[in-house]
Amino acid sequence: MNKTDIPFQVIDWTSIPKTKHAGENGFALWQTLQFSGLRIRIFEYSAGYLADHWCKKGHIVHCLDGEFVSELKDGEKFFVKKGMTYVVSDELSSHRSTTVNGVKLLIIDGDFLQLKVE
């Protein structure tokens, strides 16, 4: 096994501490697992949350509960509700999230989402 291999494991999210991050409005609670080249997080956005920045990072975002809007910097908006997923590679869009009633998300990102230039 090398340093990037991830052995089988079960994740008990109740044992992963939550960290609080302020948004432009509201806040986000993050639970984070960091592996070499891979990050897995549970996000909970408070009611009225608006991200405080435009993100260029690639993600796989799966909505576990609630609903939110992912807004692109060009003004395009995508409504995402429980059971829906979006995916984007690094540097392909500037996006931010907002929610009226709060939302819970599973977010996966890492080296595999880096933009490949040929």
MOPAC internal coordinates of N, CA, C and O (Angstrom, degrees):
PM7 1SCF
backbone

  N    0.0000 0     0.00 0     0.00 0    0    0    0
  C    1.4442 1     0.00 0     0.00 0    1    0    0
  C    1.5349 1   108.20 1     0.00 0    2    1    0
  O    1.2310 1   120.72 1   -43.55 1    3    2    1
  N    1.3524 1   116.24 1   136.45 1    3    2    1
  C    1.4610 1   118.42 1   176.13 1    5    3    2
  C    1.5227 1   110.20 1  -102.97 1    6    5    3
  O    1.2310 1   120.56 1    -0.62 1    7    6    5
  N    1.3326 1   116.54 1   179.38 1    7    6    5
  C    1.4665 1   119.78 1  -172.88 1    9    7    6
  C    1.5287 1   113.75 1   -68.18 1   10    9    7
  O    1.2310 1   119.22 1   166.62 1   11   10    9
  N    1.3329 1   119.10 1   -13.38 1   11   10    9
  C    1.4637 1   120.50 1   178.87 1   13   11   10
  C    1.5267 1   112.36 1   -98.37 1   14   13   11
  O    1.2310 1   119.95 1   173.78 1   15   14   13
  N    1.3394 1   117.70 1    -6.22 1   15   14   13
  C    1.4583 1   119.97 1   177.15 1   17   15   14
  C    1.5232 1   110.30 1   -72.66 1   18   17   15
  O    1.2310 1   120.98 1   -38.18 1   19   18   17
  N    1.3162 1   115.73 1   141.82 1   19   18   17
  C    1.4561 1   121.09 1   178.60 1   21   19   18
  C    1.5240 1   107.49 1  -116.33 1   22   21   19
  O    1.2310 1   119.94 1   -69.56 1   23   22   21
  N    1.3333 1   117.73 1   110.44 1   23   22   21
  C    1.4613 1   119.08 1   179.96 1   25   23   22
  C    1.5265 1   110.71 1   -69.89 1   26   25   23
  O    1.2310 1   120.71 1   -19.44 1   27   26   25
  N    1.3256 1   116.24 1   160.56 1   27   26   25
  C    1.4591 1   121.18 1   177.33 1   29   27   26
  C    1.5156 1   109.63 1   -55.05 1   30   29   27
  O    1.2310 1   121.28 1   -45.33 1   31   30   29
  N    1.3222 1   115.17 1   134.67 1   31   30   29
  C    1.4559 1   120.04 1   176.28 1   33   31   30
  C    1.5151 1   109.81 1  -158.35 1   34   33   31
  O    1.2310 1   121.14 1   -27.43 1   35   34   33
  N    1.2929 1   115.43 1   152.57 1   35   34   33
  C    1.4538 1   122.92 1   175.70 1   37   35   34
  C    1.5264 1   106.73 1  -103.78 1   38   37   35
  O    1.2310 1   120.59 1   -45.32 1   39   38   37
  N    1.3235 1   116.48 1   134.68 1   39   38   37
  C    1.4591 1   121.01 1  -178.63 1   41   39   38
  C    1.5252 1   109.13 1  -104.38 1   42   41   39
  O    1.2310 1   120.95 1   -61.43 1   43   42   41
  N    1.2957 1   115.79 1   118.57 1   43   42   41
  C    1.4592 1   122.06 1   174.03 1   45   43   42
  C    1.5184 1   106.86 1   -96.82 1   46   45   43
  O    1.2310 1   120.76 1   -83.28 1   47   46   45
  N    1.3346 1   116.15 1    96.72 1   47   46   45
  C    1.4639 1   120.88 1  -174.82 1   49   47   46
  C    1.5262 1   111.87 1   -62.08 1   50   49   47
  O    1.2310 1   119.62 1   158.21 1   51   50   49
  N    1.3232 1   118.34 1   -21.79 1   51   50   49
  C    1.4705 1   119.59 1   178.65 1   53   51   50
  C    1.5274 1   111.15 1   -68.37 1   54   53   51
  O    1.2310 1   120.00 1   162.68 1   55   54   53
  N    1.3311 1   117.61 1   -17.32 1   55   54   53
  C    1.4629 1   120.61 1   179.97 1   57   55   54
  C    1.5359 1   112.29 1   -96.01 1   58   57   55
  O    1.2310 1   119.83 1   176.07 1   59   58   57
  N    1.3226 1   117.92 1    -3.93 1   59   58   57
  C    1.4707 1   121.90 1  -179.50 1   61   59   58
  C    1.5312 1   108.08 1   -92.71 1   62   61   59
  O    1.2310 1   119.79 1   -59.05 1   63   62   61
  N    1.3331 1   118.00 1   120.95 1   63   62   61
  C    1.4675 1   119.62 1  -177.58 1   65   63   62
  C    1.5335 1   112.35 1   -64.17 1   66   65   63
  O    1.2310 1   121.10 1   -28.61 1   67   66   65
  N    1.3399 1   115.51 1   151.39 1   67   66   65
  C    1.4594 1   122.28 1   177.57 1   69   67   66
  C    1.5245 1   108.87 1   -98.90 1   70   69   67
  O    1.2310 1   121.11 1   -42.61 1   71   70   69
  N    1.3353 1   115.48 1   137.39 1   71   70   69
  C    1.4595 1   120.43 1   173.40 1   73   71   70
  C    1.5195 1   107.92 1  -116.09 1   74   73   71
  O    1.2310 1   120.90 1   -37.67 1   75   74   73
  N    1.3254 1   115.89 1   142.33 1   75   74   73
  C    1.4621 1   121.61 1  -175.24 1   77   75   74
  C    1.5333 1   110.06 1   -99.09 1   78   77   75
  O    1.2310 1   121.06 1   -45.89 1   79   78   77
  N    1.3330 1   115.58 1   134.11 1   79   78   77
  C    1.4615 1   122.43 1  -178.94 1   81   79   78
  C    1.5210 1   108.58 1  -131.12 1   82   81   79
  O    1.2310 1   120.58 1   -56.07 1   83   82   81
  N    1.3223 1   116.50 1   123.93 1   83   82   81
  C    1.4616 1   121.15 1  -178.56 1   85   83   82
  C    1.5193 1   110.69 1   -72.34 1   86   85   83
  O    1.2310 1   120.85 1   -39.85 1   87   86   85
  N    1.3284 1   115.98 1   140.15 1   87   86   85
  C    1.4466 1   121.68 1   170.63 1   89   87   86
  C    1.5209 1   108.64 1  -100.21 1   90   89   87
  O    1.2310 1   120.50 1     1.92 1   91   90   89
  N    1.3349 1   116.65 1  -178.08 1   91   90   89
  C    1.4588 1   119.23 1   171.62 1   93   91   90
  C    1.5233 1   108.82 1   -60.45 1   94   93   91
  O    1.2310 1   121.32 1   140.37 1   95   94   93
  N    1.3276 1   115.08 1   -39.63 1   95   94   93
  C    1.4646 1   123.48 1   169.63 1   97   95   94
  C    1.5259 1   106.24 1  -130.23 1   98   97   95
  O    1.2310 1   120.29 1   -36.87 1   99   98   97
  N    1.3240 1   117.05 1   143.13 1   99   98   97
  C    1.4572 1   120.53 1   177.53 1  101   99   98
  C    1.5228 1   112.32 1    69.96 1  102  101   99
  O    1.2310 1   121.54 1    18.86 1  103  102  101
  N    1.3346 1   114.66 1  -161.14 1  103  102  101
  C    1.4606 1   120.37 1  -177.43 1  105  103  102
  C    1.5290 1   110.01 1  -150.54 1  106  105  103
  O    1.2310 1   121.77 1   -15.40 1  107  106  105
  N    1.3319 1   114.21 1   164.60 1  107  106  105
  C    1.4625 1   121.97 1   175.21 1  109  107  106
  C    1.5253 1   108.26 1  -121.81 1  110  109  107
  O    1.2310 1   120.80 1   -39.58 1  111  110  109
  N    1.3254 1   116.07 1   140.42 1  111  110  109
  C    1.4627 1   122.09 1   170.22 1  113  111  110
  C    1.5157 1   107.25 1  -105.26 1  114  113  111
  O    1.2310 1   120.27 1   -52.26 1  115  114  113
  N    1.3365 1   117.09 1   127.74 1  115  114  113
  C    1.4674 1   122.50 1  -179.61 1  117  115  114
  C    1.5191 1   109.63 1  -113.50 1  118  117  115
  O    1.2310 1   121.29 1   -41.42 1  119  118  117
  N    1.3261 1   115.14 1   138.58 1  119  118  117
  C    1.4611 1   122.51 1   165.32 1  121  119  118
  C    1.5188 1   104.60 1  -119.88 1  122  121  119
  O    1.2310 1   120.31 1   -54.74 1  123  122  121
  N    1.3289 1   117.01 1   125.26 1  123  122  121
  C    1.4575 1   120.45 1  -168.66 1  125  123  122
  C    1.5134 1   112.26 1  -127.07 1  126  125  123
  O    1.2310 1   121.10 1   -46.45 1  127  126  125
  N    1.3265 1   115.50 1   133.55 1  127  126  125
  C    1.4667 1   123.51 1   167.76 1  129  127  126
  C    1.5168 1   106.73 1  -115.99 1  130  129  127
  O    1.2310 1   120.40 1   -53.72 1  131  130  129
  N    1.3319 1   116.83 1   126.28 1  131  130  129
  C    1.4562 1   121.13 1  -178.40 1  133  131  130
  C    1.5209 1   109.44 1  -116.14 1  134  133  131
  O    1.2310 1   121.10 1   -55.49 1  135  134  133
  N    1.3169 1   115.51 1   124.51 1  135  134  133
  C    1.4534 1   122.88 1   173.53 1  137  135  134
  C    1.5166 1   107.08 1  -118.09 1  138  137  135
  O    1.2310 1   119.35 1    -7.84 1  139  138  137
  N    1.3008 1   118.85 1   172.16 1  139  138  137
  C    1.4586 1   121.52 1   176.54 1  141  139  138
  C    1.5318 1   109.16 1   -65.48 1  142  141  139
  O    1.2310 1   120.41 1   -67.06 1  143  142  141
  N    1.3261 1   116.83 1   112.94 1  143  142  141
  C    1.4571 1   121.62 1   177.64 1  145  143  142
  C    1.5191 1   115.30 1    76.59 1  146  145  143
  O    1.2310 1   119.91 1  -171.01 1  147  146  145
  N    1.3346 1   117.78 1     8.99 1  147  146  145
  C    1.4647 1   121.22 1  -177.82 1  149  147  146
  C    1.5285 1   109.48 1  -147.89 1  150  149  147
  O    1.2310 1   121.30 1   -47.74 1  151  150  149
  N    1.3385 1   115.12 1   132.26 1  151  150  149
  C    1.4617 1   120.56 1   175.98 1  153  151  150
  C    1.5218 1   107.97 1  -127.81 1  154  153  151
  O    1.2310 1   120.81 1   -48.02 1  155  154  153
  N    1.3392 1   116.05 1   131.98 1  155  154  153
  C    1.4654 1   122.58 1   178.13 1  157  155  154
  C    1.5198 1   106.91 1  -122.03 1  158  157  155
  O    1.2310 1   121.03 1   -50.94 1  159  158  157
  N    1.3604 1   115.63 1   129.06 1  159  158  157
  C    1.4606 1   118.78 1  -176.99 1  161  159  158
  C    1.5269 1   110.79 1  -137.97 1  162  161  159
  O    1.2310 1   121.22 1   -30.59 1  163  162  161
  N    1.3105 1   115.27 1   149.41 1  163  162  161
  C    1.4605 1   123.04 1   164.91 1  165  163  162
  C    1.5308 1   105.27 1  -105.22 1  166  165  163
  O    1.2310 1   120.98 1   -53.54 1  167  166  165
  N    1.3276 1   115.74 1   126.46 1  167  166  165
  C    1.4700 1   122.40 1   177.09 1  169  167  166
  C    1.5110 1   108.35 1  -111.88 1  170  169  167
  O    1.2310 1   120.65 1   -39.61 1  171  170  169
  N    1.3008 1   116.37 1   140.39 1  171  170  169
  C    1.4641 1   122.28 1   168.73 1  173  171  170
  C    1.5191 1   106.50 1  -125.91 1  174  173  171
  O    1.2310 1   120.50 1   -63.40 1  175  174  173
  N    1.3281 1   116.64 1   116.60 1  175  174  173
  C    1.4593 1   121.35 1   176.21 1  177  175  174
  C    1.5242 1   108.43 1   -95.24 1  178  177  175
  O    1.2310 1   120.79 1   -43.98 1  179  178  177
  N    1.3175 1   116.10 1   136.02 1  179  178  177
  C    1.4638 1   121.27 1   177.67 1  181  179  178
  C    1.5247 1   110.11 1   -71.41 1  182  181  179
  O    1.2310 1   120.63 1   -16.84 1  183  182  181
  N    1.3157 1   116.39 1   163.16 1  183  182  181
  C    1.4631 1   120.97 1   172.64 1  185  183  182
  C    1.5250 1   108.17 1   -57.69 1  186  185  183
  O    1.2310 1   120.60 1   -41.31 1  187  186  185
  N    1.3186 1   116.45 1   138.69 1  187  186  185
  C    1.4575 1   121.45 1   179.25 1  189  187  186
  C    1.5184 1   114.96 1    77.93 1  190  189  187
  O    1.2310 1   119.93 1  -169.18 1  191  190  189
  N    1.3373 1   117.74 1    10.82 1  191  190  189
  C    1.4705 1   121.39 1  -177.31 1  193  191  190
  C    1.5262 1   111.77 1   -66.34 1  194  193  191
  O    1.2310 1   121.01 1   -42.24 1  195  194  193
  N    1.3294 1   115.67 1   137.76 1  195  194  193
  C    1.4626 1   124.33 1   168.47 1  197  195  194
  C    1.5112 1   106.90 1  -137.80 1  198  197  195
  O    1.2310 1   120.23 1   -54.89 1  199  198  197
  N    1.3256 1   117.16 1   125.11 1  199  198  197
  C    1.4633 1   121.39 1  -179.24 1  201  199  198
  C    1.5226 1   110.23 1   -57.52 1  202  201  199
  O    1.2310 1   120.77 1   -32.09 1  203  202  201
  N    1.3203 1   116.13 1   147.91 1  203  202  201
  C    1.4570 1   121.44 1  -178.21 1  205  203  202
  C    1.5301 1   113.05 1   -92.24 1  206  205  203
  O    1.2310 1   119.92 1  -172.13 1  207  206  205
  N    1.3449 1   117.76 1     7.87 1  207  206  205
  C    1.4650 1   120.86 1  -179.13 1  209  207  206
  C    1.5258 1   109.86 1  -156.59 1  210  209  207
  O    1.2310 1   121.10 1   -17.20 1  211  210  209
  N    1.3235 1   115.51 1   162.80 1  211  210  209
  C    1.4637 1   122.81 1   171.63 1  213  211  210
  C    1.5189 1   106.75 1   -93.68 1  214  213  211
  O    1.2310 1   120.32 1   -58.35 1  215  214  213
  N    1.3148 1   117.00 1   121.65 1  215  214  213
  C    1.4662 1   122.77 1  -175.65 1  217  215  214
  C    1.5247 1   110.27 1   -94.93 1  218  217  215
  O    1.2310 1   120.48 1   -44.57 1  219  218  217
  N    1.3360 1   116.69 1   135.43 1  219  218  217
  C    1.4683 1   122.04 1   176.04 1  221  219  218
  C    1.5210 1   111.64 1  -108.38 1  222  221  219
  O    1.2310 1   120.82 1  -179.55 1  223  222  221
  N    1.3308 1   116.03 1     0.45 1  223  222  221
  C    1.4644 1   121.54 1  -178.16 1  225  223  222
  C    1.5206 1   110.51 1   -73.98 1  226  225  223
  O    1.2310 1   120.25 1   -35.65 1  227  226  225
  N    1.3030 1   117.13 1   144.35 1  227  226  225
  C    1.4576 1   121.72 1   174.74 1  229  227  226
  C    1.5180 1   110.53 1   -78.22 1  230  229  227
  O    1.2310 1   121.07 1   -32.37 1  231  230  229
  N    1.3289 1   115.55 1   147.63 1  231  230  229
  C    1.4604 1   120.97 1  -179.51 1  233  231  230
  C    1.5178 1   110.29 1  -149.43 1  234  233  231
  O    1.2310 1   121.46 1   -21.35 1  235  234  233
  N    1.3072 1   114.81 1   158.65 1  235  234  233
  C    1.4573 1   123.34 1   157.99 1  237  235  234
  C    1.5171 1   103.76 1  -111.41 1  238  237  235
  O    1.2310 1   120.43 1   -61.32 1  239  238  237
  N    1.3281 1   116.79 1   118.68 1  239  238  237
  C    1.4602 1   121.63 1  -175.81 1  241  239  238
  C    1.5214 1   108.38 1  -120.10 1  242  241  239
  O    1.2310 1   120.55 1   -60.95 1  243  242  241
  N    1.3316 1   116.56 1   119.05 1  243  242  241
  C    1.4595 1   122.02 1   179.11 1  245  243  242
  C    1.5247 1   108.29 1  -115.89 1  246  245  243
  O    1.2310 1   120.72 1   -52.21 1  247  246  245
  N    1.3226 1   116.23 1   127.79 1  247  246  245
  C    1.4613 1   122.03 1  -178.69 1  249  247  246
  C    1.5313 1   109.63 1   -83.67 1  250  249  247
  O    1.2310 1   120.87 1   -65.91 1  251  250  249
  N    1.3265 1   115.93 1   114.09 1  251  250  249
  C    1.4616 1   122.09 1  -179.44 1  253  251  250
  C    1.5222 1   112.24 1   -84.80 1  254  253  251
  O    1.2310 1   120.78 1   145.95 1  255  254  253
  N    1.3395 1   116.11 1   -34.05 1  255  254  253
  C    1.4604 1   120.25 1  -178.39 1  257  255  254
  C    1.5220 1   108.89 1  -161.18 1  258  257  255
  O    1.2310 1   120.47 1   -38.50 1  259  258  257
  N    1.3245 1   116.71 1   141.50 1  259  258  257
  C    1.4532 1   121.59 1   178.69 1  261  259  258
  C    1.5176 1   111.51 1    89.29 1  262  261  259
  O    1.2310 1   121.39 1    23.57 1  263  262  261
  N    1.3328 1   114.94 1  -156.43 1  263  262  261
  C    1.4580 1   121.20 1  -179.19 1  265  263  262
  C    1.5214 1   109.41 1  -156.24 1  266  265  263
  O    1.2310 1   121.06 1   -24.52 1  267  266  265
  N    1.3327 1   115.58 1   155.48 1  267  266  265
  C    1.4567 1   120.92 1  -179.55 1  269  267  266
  C    1.5197 1   109.21 1  -154.61 1  270  269  267
  O    1.2310 1   121.28 1    -8.99 1  271  270  269
  N    1.3147 1   115.16 1   171.01 1  271  270  269
  C    1.4522 1   122.00 1   175.29 1  273  271  270
  C    1.5194 1   107.69 1  -116.05 1  274  273  271
  O    1.2310 1   120.71 1   -49.81 1  275  274  273
  N    1.3395 1   116.24 1   130.19 1  275  274  273
  C    1.4551 1   121.61 1   170.92 1  277  275  274
  C    1.5239 1   106.27 1  -101.40 1  278  277  275
  O    1.2310 1   121.22 1   -64.54 1  279  278  277
  N    1.3141 1   115.27 1   115.46 1  279  278  277
  C    1.4590 1   121.67 1  -176.13 1  281  279  278
  C    1.5215 1   109.16 1  -103.79 1  282  281  279
  O    1.2310 1   120.61 1   -46.86 1  283  282  281
  N    1.3384 1   116.44 1   133.14 1  283  282  281
  C    1.4596 1   120.76 1   174.26 1  285  283  282
  C    1.5212 1   108.62 1   -90.55 1  286  285  283
  O    1.2310 1   120.53 1   -25.33 1  287  286  285
  N    1.3320 1   116.59 1   154.67 1  287  286  285
  C    1.4570 1   120.86 1  -176.31 1  289  287  286
  C    1.5270 1   111.94 1   -61.87 1  290  289  287
  O    1.2310 1   120.25 1   155.40 1  291  290  289
  N    1.3404 1   117.12 1   -24.60 1  291  290  289
  C    1.4710 1   120.20 1   178.45 1  293  291  290
  C    1.5311 1   112.29 1   -78.22 1  294  293  291
  O    1.2310 1   120.33 1  -179.72 1  295  294  293
  N    1.3432 1   116.98 1     0.28 1  295  294  293
  C    1.4547 1   121.35 1   176.66 1  297  295  294
  C    1.5207 1   114.54 1   100.99 1  298  297  295
  O    1.2310 1   119.79 1   166.69 1  299  298  297
  N    1.3280 1   118.01 1   -13.31 1  299  298  297
  C    1.4654 1   120.67 1   178.57 1  301  299  298
  C    1.5299 1   108.89 1   -67.26 1  302  301  299
  O    1.2310 1   120.55 1   -39.63 1  303  302  301
  N    1.3443 1   116.55 1   140.37 1  303  302  301
  C    1.4585 1   121.87 1  -177.77 1  305  303  302
  C    1.5186 1   110.21 1  -126.60 1  306  305  303
  O    1.2310 1   121.16 1   -38.15 1  307  306  305
  N    1.3439 1   115.39 1   141.85 1  307  306  305
  C    1.4505 1   122.16 1   179.41 1  309  307  306
  C    1.5249 1   108.78 1  -125.60 1  310  309  307
  O    1.2310 1   120.55 1   -56.61 1  311  310  309
  N    1.3208 1   116.55 1   123.39 1  311  310  309
  C    1.4601 1   123.30 1   178.18 1  313  311  310
  C    1.5235 1   107.88 1   -85.62 1  314  313  311
  O    1.2310 1   120.32 1   -53.67 1  315  314  313
  N    1.3294 1   116.99 1   126.33 1  315  314  313
  C    1.4670 1   122.45 1  -178.77 1  317  315  314
  C    1.5321 1   107.27 1  -125.99 1  318  317  315
  O    1.2310 1   120.91 1   -52.09 1  319  318  317
  N    1.3407 1   115.87 1   127.91 1  319  318  317
  C    1.4607 1   120.21 1   179.30 1  321  319  318
  C    1.5244 1   109.96 1  -124.60 1  322  321  319
  O    1.2310 1   121.10 1    -6.37 1  323  322  321
  N    1.3274 1   115.51 1   173.63 1  323  322  321
  C    1.4623 1   122.79 1  -178.42 1  325  323  322
  C    1.5273 1   110.60 1   -45.24 1  326  325  323
  O    1.2310 1   121.26 1   -50.11 1  327  326  325
  N    1.3393 1   115.19 1   129.89 1  327  326  325
  C    1.4566 1   121.60 1   178.74 1  329  327  326
  C    1.5155 1   113.97 1    92.38 1  330  329  327
  O    1.2310 1   119.69 1   171.49 1  331  330  329
  N    1.3349 1   118.19 1    -8.51 1  331  330  329
  C    1.4660 1   121.65 1   179.93 1  333  331  330
  C    1.5292 1   110.37 1   -99.01 1  334  333  331
  O    1.2310 1   121.21 1   -22.37 1  335  334  333
  N    1.3402 1   115.29 1   157.63 1  335  334  333
  C    1.4584 1   122.99 1  -177.16 1  337  335  334
  C    1.5265 1   109.07 1  -137.15 1  338  337  335
  O    1.2310 1   120.68 1   -34.44 1  339  338  337
  N    1.3263 1   116.30 1   145.56 1  339  338  337
  C    1.4711 1   118.77 1   165.57 1  341  339  338
  C    1.5179 1   108.68 1  -126.90 1  342  341  339
  O    1.2310 1   121.49 1   -23.36 1  343  342  341
  N    1.3361 1   114.76 1   156.64 1  343  342  341
  C    1.4625 1   121.38 1  -179.91 1  345  343  342
  C    1.5245 1   108.60 1  -140.69 1  346  345  343
  O    1.2310 1   120.61 1   -37.79 1  347  346  345
  N    1.3263 1   116.44 1   142.21 1  347  346  345
  C    1.4609 1   122.28 1   176.84 1  349  347  346
  C    1.5334 1   107.95 1  -154.65 1  350  349  347
  O    1.2310 1   120.87 1   -35.14 1  351  350  349
  N    1.3336 1   115.94 1   144.86 1  351  350  349
  C    1.4630 1   121.08 1   176.08 1  353  351  350
  C    1.5264 1   110.72 1   -82.51 1  354  353  351
  O    1.2310 1   120.95 1   -17.45 1  355  354  353
  N    1.3268 1   115.79 1   162.55 1  355  354  353
  C    1.4618 1   121.89 1   176.01 1  357  355  354
  C    1.5254 1   110.43 1   -54.45 1  358  357  355
  O    1.2310 1   120.71 1   -37.64 1  359  358  357
  N    1.3203 1   116.24 1   142.36 1  359  358  357
  C    1.4660 1   124.46 1   171.62 1  361  359  358
  C    1.5283 1   115.38 1    66.27 1  362  361  359
  O    1.2310 1   119.13 1  -170.68 1  363  362  361
  N    1.3460 1   119.26 1     9.32 1  363  362  361
  C    1.4715 1   119.95 1  -179.16 1  365  363  362
  C    1.5195 1   113.08 1   -94.90 1  366  365  363
  O    1.2310 1   119.78 1   168.59 1  367  366  365
  N    1.3113 1   118.03 1   -11.41 1  367  366  365
  C    1.4615 1   120.53 1   175.43 1  369  367  366
  C    1.5149 1   108.64 1  -161.49 1  370  369  367
  O    1.2310 1   121.43 1   -26.89 1  371  370  369
  N    1.3060 1   114.87 1   153.11 1  371  370  369
  C    1.4577 1   120.24 1   167.55 1  373  371  370
  C    1.5193 1   105.02 1  -102.30 1  374  373  371
  O    1.2310 1   120.55 1   -56.78 1  375  374  373
  N    1.3263 1   116.55 1   123.22 1  375  374  373
  C    1.4599 1   121.19 1  -173.77 1  377  375  374
  C    1.5243 1   110.11 1  -137.80 1  378  377  375
  O    1.2310 1   121.32 1   -21.97 1  379  378  377
  N    1.3270 1   115.08 1   158.03 1  379  378  377
  C    1.4595 1   121.06 1   174.30 1  381  379  378
  C    1.5211 1   108.07 1  -149.87 1  382  381  379
  O    1.2310 1   121.45 1   -21.08 1  383  382  381
  N    1.3253 1   114.83 1   158.92 1  383  382  381
  C    1.4663 1   120.98 1  -176.49 1  385  383  382
  C    1.5151 1   111.18 1  -111.01 1  386  385  383
  O    1.2310 1   121.80 1   -30.10 1  387  386  385
  N    1.3279 1   114.15 1   149.90 1  387  386  385
  C    1.4514 1   121.68 1   173.38 1  389  387  386
  C    1.5264 1   108.01 1  -145.20 1  390  389  387
  O    1.2310 1   120.49 1   -32.42 1  391  390  389
  N    1.3230 1   116.67 1   147.58 1  391  390  389
  C    1.4571 1   121.20 1   177.77 1  393  391  390
  C    1.5198 1   110.19 1  -144.32 1  394  393  391
  O    1.2310 1   121.12 1   -36.48 1  395  394  393
  N    1.3002 1   115.47 1   143.52 1  395  394  393
  C    1.4652 1   120.83 1   178.24 1  397  395  394
  C    1.5245 1   110.40 1   -82.33 1  398  397  395
  O    1.2310 1   120.53 1   129.29 1  399  398  397
  N    1.3307 1   116.59 1   -50.71 1  399  398  397
  C    1.4638 1   121.32 1  -171.75 1  401  399  398
  C    1.5223 1   114.99 1  -105.89 1  402  401  399
  O    1.2310 1   119.58 1  -178.24 1  403  402  401
  N    1.3261 1   118.40 1     1.76 1  403  402  401
  C    1.4565 1   121.80 1  -176.65 1  405  403  402
  C    1.5253 1   110.59 1    97.62 1  406  405  403
  O    1.2310 1   120.99 1   -21.06 1  407  406  405
  N    1.3170 1   115.71 1   158.94 1  407  406  405
  C    1.4613 1   121.26 1  -176.33 1  409  407  406
  C    1.5293 1   109.04 1  -158.53 1  410  409  407
  O    1.2310 1   120.91 1   -25.03 1  411  410  409
  N    1.3364 1   115.86 1   154.97 1  411  410  409
  C    1.4634 1   122.30 1   174.94 1  413  411  410
  C    1.5183 1   107.59 1  -123.26 1  414  413  411
  O    1.2310 1   120.48 1   -51.86 1  415  414  413
  N    1.3383 1   116.68 1   128.14 1  415  414  413
  C    1.4640 1   122.34 1  -173.45 1  417  415  414
  C    1.5181 1   111.26 1  -128.55 1  418  417  415
  O    1.2310 1   120.84 1   -29.18 1  419  418  417
  N    1.3271 1   116.00 1   150.82 1  419  418  417
  C    1.4576 1   123.55 1   166.10 1  421  419  418
  C    1.5206 1   105.57 1  -105.54 1  422  421  419
  O    1.2310 1   120.31 1   -57.01 1  423  422  421
  N    1.3269 1   117.01 1   122.99 1  423  422  421
  C    1.4644 1   121.50 1  -176.95 1  425  423  422
  C    1.5241 1   108.61 1  -123.12 1  426  425  423
  O    1.2310 1   121.10 1   -52.98 1  427  426  425
  N    1.3251 1   115.51 1   127.02 1  427  426  425
  C    1.4582 1   122.40 1   179.15 1  429  427  426
  C    1.5214 1   107.57 1  -122.33 1  430  429  427
  O    1.2310 1   120.68 1   -50.11 1  431  430  429
  N    1.3175 1   116.30 1   129.89 1  431  430  429
  C    1.4564 1   119.94 1   174.39 1  433  431  430
  C    1.5176 1   109.15 1  -146.46 1  434  433  431
  O    1.2310 1   121.27 1   -12.47 1  435  434  433
  N    1.3131 1   115.17 1   167.53 1  435  434  433
  C    1.4566 1   119.21 1  -178.96 1  437  435  434
  C    1.5048 1   112.18 1   164.78 1  438  437  435
  O    1.2310 1   121.54 1     7.25 1  439  438  437
  N    1.3269 1   114.66 1  -172.75 1  439  438  437
  C    1.4601 1   122.05 1  -175.22 1  441  439  438
  C    1.5258 1   112.98 1   -57.78 1  442  441  439
  O    1.2310 1   119.87 1   151.12 1  443  442  441
  N    1.3156 1   117.86 1   -28.88 1  443  442  441
  C    1.4619 1   121.09 1  -177.15 1  445  443  442
  C    1.5306 1   112.12 1   -67.20 1  446  445  443
  O    1.2310 1   119.28 1   167.96 1  447  446  445
  N    1.3239 1   118.97 1   -12.04 1  447  446  445
  C    1.4634 1   122.52 1   179.15 1  449  447  446
  C    1.5280 1   112.87 1   -99.95 1  450  449  447
  O    1.2310 1   120.52 1  -173.59 1  451  450  449
  N    1.3396 1   116.61 1     6.41 1  451  450  449
  C    1.4565 1   118.93 1   178.29 1  453  451  450
  C    1.5214 1   109.65 1   -68.70 1  454  453  451
  O    1.2310 1   121.60 1   -41.42 1  455  454  453
  N    1.3331 1   114.54 1   138.58 1  455  454  453
  C    1.4531 1   121.78 1  -179.71 1  457  455  454
  C    1.5276 1   109.66 1   -63.71 1  458  457  455
  O    1.2310 1   120.92 1   -51.36 1  459  458  457
  N    1.3184 1   115.85 1   128.64 1  459  458  457
  C    1.4780 1   121.70 1   178.81 1  461  459  458
  C    1.5266 1   108.83 1   -99.09 1  462  461  459
  O    1.2310 1   120.57 1   -61.19 1  463  462  461
  N    1.3234 1   116.52 1   118.81 1  463  462  461
  C    1.4638 1   121.34 1   179.41 1  465  463  462
  C    1.5287 1   107.65 1  -103.22 1  466  465  463
  O    1.2310 1   121.89 1   -53.94 1  467  466  465
  N    1.3452 1   113.98 1   126.06 1  467  466  465
  C    1.4750 1   118.08 1  -179.40 1  469  467  466
  C    1.4972 1   110.60 1  -114.21 1  470  469  467
  O    1.2310 1   120.10 1   180.00 1  471  470  469

